[in-house]
Amino acid sequence: EPRGFGFVKFRYPEDVADAKSHLNHTVIGGREIRIVFAEENRKTPQEMRRTGGARL
């Protein structure tokens, strides 16, 4: 089964730390989610699909 990924934008910086501390490694639908902060030099979703690897 594919690992999948998503992106979330926050309006307030303090919400970012709060979300990570409360939701990182939470199990949703039987799958653990991991919160990783995006970096400017990350691959695009299309590039990630071509290589078969994705991080969430």
HUCOR-V129283 format. One record per run of one state. SS is the DSSP state (h for helix, s for strand, l for the rest). FROM is the first residue (numbers start at 1). TO is the last residue. If there is no record, write none. Layout:
BEGIN
SS;FROM;TO, SS;FROM;TO
END
This chain:
BEGIN
l;1;12, h;13;23, l;24;26, s;27;28, l;29;30, s;31;32, l;33;44, h;45;51, l;52;56
END
